[in-house]
Amino acid sequence: MATAFITHPLCRKHDMGSYHPECPERLSAIEDQLIASGVGPHLDHHEAPQVKLGSLARVHPMEYISHIRSSSPQHGTVHLDPDTAMNPHTWAAALHAAGAAVLATDLVLKRKADNAFCSVRPPGHHATRNRAMGFCLFNNVAVAARHALEEYGLERVAIVDFDVHHGNGTEDIFRDDARVLMVSTFQHPFYPYSGTEDPAPNMVNVPLPAGAGSQPFRDAVTEQWLPALEAFKPQMVFFSAGFDAHIEDDMAMLRLVDADYAWVTGEIKAIADKYAEGRIVSVLEGGYNLSALARGVVAHIKVLGGL
């Protein structure tokens, strides 16, 4: 078995307009870096299916799903909020993005892959139960985690979110769900200005100030994430893998470097190996400097694949 790499061409057709940072070139940069690094041939490549509406409905009300579908334009661009827009390809891209996360979960739990990375867009961790925001329409990692819980009967899954922005949508969906532990770091105060007031007991949110770099991030993981994960003993681990905390990404003001993404992946992989039979699914979130994004993803995947 190997690490599965899952994407779909329509994920590059979703386009929110010129100069929007969440752009199709993000996925091209990742695949170019996989080729340049020599990692690509070691991965098991899959094309993502569309998610079944029933899987989406485990996370989002059908009224919300129908609203997103009916908002899809025939031409041009429609804004759902000031940051989040749809073009004629967005609905299909979002279905394939969530479908990638479900396929990844199936491949790992059916022992057809050691672990998996979903190179998809639109991203998902800001999508709440009933609101699109922060470039996100459907919460891909939440759909995958709920699929593992409901379809396979797992009792404990962990979600690890190292995006520079707090995964408010994921917290909204799983708040007080004892089957899910979410651990996260994020810049604070910063969009979406959440994650610090009265977090639920199953949320380990570690805010970091602007300018924080490798050591504060690693301290947060070592001192807060890992003890919580050890106590929880997850049966599967999901990454919300955002690479916008990188020092080269000017969308935010944290100062992580490529080696931090490799390091944190290794620390979490050790937890998964210990408690979850190595079962990991990683889903792309943010990352807007194309070079830093691509290098961070490759560093992450190399550790997942033992390359």
N, C-alpha and C positions, 0 to 999 in steps of 0.2 A: 504494500500500500504506500501511498504518498500523500502529500498535501494537495487537496483539490483547489483549483483556481477557477472561480465561477464568475462569468460576466455575460453580457448580451449586447449585440450591436445597437439596439434601440436605446440603451443607456447613454449612448453618445449623441442621440438625436434630440434628447431633452435639452432645450436651450432657453435660458431666461433672459437673453438679450446681450448685446455687445457690452463688454467690460464687466459683466457680472462675474464675480470671483468663482462661483460654483459652475464651472464651465466644462464643456465636453473634453477639452484638452487634458483635463486631469487624468482621465482613464488612459488616454494615449501616452501620456508621460510615464505612467506606471508600467504599461506594457513595453515601452521602449527601454526602460531601465531594467526590466526583467530580462530582455534580450541582451542588453549591454553587459549585464552582470553575469550572464551565463546561467541564471537561475531558472529561466523559463522552461527549458527542456526537462527539468527535474519535476515539474508540476503536472498534475493530472487535470487537463483543461476540460471544462464543461460549459455548455451554453445554458443559461438560466431559463426555466420555463416561466410562464405566467403563474402567479400565485392563484390558488383557488379562493373565491370570495369567502368561503366558509372559514378559511384560515385567517383572512383579514378580519373577519367578524369576531374572532376570538379576542381581538384587541380594540377594534374600532366599531362603533355602532353602524348598522347598515344605512341609517339615515346619513351619516357622515360620508360613508363610502359612495353612496348615490350622489351626494352633493359634489364630491370631487369629480366623479364621472360626468355629471351634467355641466360642470364648469369647464370641461375640456373644449378648447376652441377649435373651430374648423380651419381658421386662418389666424395668423398673428399671435399675439401674446395676451393672456389674461392674468392679472395679478390677484392672488388670494390674500396677500398682505404686502406691505411695501418691499419686502425682501424675497418673496416667494411667488413664482409665476409659473404658468403652464403654457406650453405651445402645443401644436397638434399631436406631438409625439409623447408628451409628458405622461398621460394616463397609462399608455402601454409601457413606457420606461419604468414607471412606479410599480406596475404589476410584476415586471421582470425583476426589479430590484428586490422586492419582497419574496418573489419566487426563488431567487438565488439563495436567500437565507434559509428558506424551507428546504430546498434541495440540499444545501450544505448540511443541515441538521440530519436529514435522512441518510446521506452518504456516511456521515460519521457514526451515527447510531446503528446503522446496518453493517458497519465494519467494511465499507467499500472505500473509505479514506481514513487516514490517521487523524487528520484535521482539515480545515478548509478556510479559505479566504475568499470573500465576496467583493469583487471590484465593481461596484455598482453606484449608480446615482439615479434619481435623487437620493440623498442621505435620509436618515430617519429619526435620530434621537431627540429632536425637538418636537416631533409630531406627538401631540397629546391624544387622548382618546378621541376628541372631537374637534381638533383644531390643527390646521396646517400652519407652520411658522418656521422661521430660521432655515429656509431652503428645503424643508422636509414636508412630505405629504403623508406617507405611511411610516410607522415606526418599525423598520425592518428587523432590528434585533429583538424587539418585543414580540413580533410575529413568530420569529424563530424560537424564542424561549418558550412562548406559550404552546407552540407546536410540540416541543420536546416534553413539556409537562402533560399536555392533554392526550397526545397521540401515542406517546411511549410510556406514560405513567411514571416519569421521573418525579422524585419528591423534592429535590433541591437543585436549583441551578443558580449560578452566579453570573452577573453581568459586570464586566470590567470596562470602565469608560475613561480613557485618557485624553479625550478631546479637550481643547482649550476652553470650550464652552460647556456649562453644566447641561447634562442630559435631562432637561426638565420634563420632556415628554415621557421618557422611560420611567422616571420617578412617578409621574402622574399615573401611569398605567399600573405599576407594581407596588405603589405605596401600600404598606401594611399587608402585602401578600407574603406570608411566612415561608412560602416555597422559593422565594427569590431573594437573594442578597445582591445589592448593587453597591459597588465600590467605585469611587470616582475622584479625580482631581480636576480642577478647573481654575481659571483666573477669576478673581473676585476683588472688587466689584466689576462686573462685566456682563454683557449679554449672555443669557436672558434674565440676569439679576434674580437668580433663584438658587436654591440648594443650601442656604445657610440658616433659614428660619424654621425651627421645629421640624427637622427631618424625621421621617418615620424610623422606627427601630431597625428596619431592614435596609436602611440607607447609610452608607459610610461615605459621607461627602467631605472632601478635604479641599477647602478653598486655598488658593495660592495667590500672593500679591503680585502685581505687575513687576516684572524684573526678576522673578524667581527663576532659578535655573536648575541644573542637574541635582545638586545636593538637596534642596528642599523637596523636590519631586521624589527623589529616592528615599528620603526620610519618611515622607508620607506613605509610600508604598510599604516600607519595612516596618514602620511603627504602627500604622493603622490598617492598611489593607490586609497584610498577610496574617496578623492575628485573627482578624474577623473571618477571613477565608478558612484558616485552620480550624476555627471553632465551628464553622458552618458545614464543612466537609461537602463541597458541591459534587454532584454526580455528573455535571457538565458545566463548561465555562464558555461564555460568549464574550467576545470583545466588541465594544463600540470603539473602533479604531480610527480616531481622528489624529491628524499629524500637523495641526495648526498651532500647537504649542512650541513648534520648532523656532529657534532663534532667527532663522531666515524668513519666517512667515510674518509679514507686516500687518496681517489682519488682527494680530493680538500682540501681547507684550510679555509672554513667557519666553524662556531661553533654553529650551531643551535642544539636544544635539542627536545625531543619528544613533550614537551608542546608547542613549537612554532608551530608545525604542527597542533595541535588541535586548538590553538589560531587563526591562520590565516584562517583555515577552518571556524571557527565560525564567524569571521569578514566578510568573503566573503558570507557565508550563509545568514547573515543578509541582505546584499545587494540583494541577489537573492530572499529572502522572500519579500523584500520591492518592488522590481521592476519587478521580473521575475517569480512570482508565485512559487518561490522555485525551479525552474528548473535548475538543475546542472548535468553535466556529467563530471566525472573525469577520466583521462587516465594516466596510469603509464608511467613515463619517466625513469629517472635515479635512482640511489641508489644501492651501491655496497658492503657496509658492510651489511651482511645478517641480522644480529640481528637488527641493527638500521633501515634498510629498513622495515623489518616486523613490528617493533613497530611503526614506523612512519605511515605506511599505516593503521594500526589498529587505531591509534589515529585519523587520518583523517576520516576513515570510521565511527568511533563511533560518531563523531560530525555530519557527514552527516545524519546518521540514528537516531540521538537523543538518543543514547544508553548510 
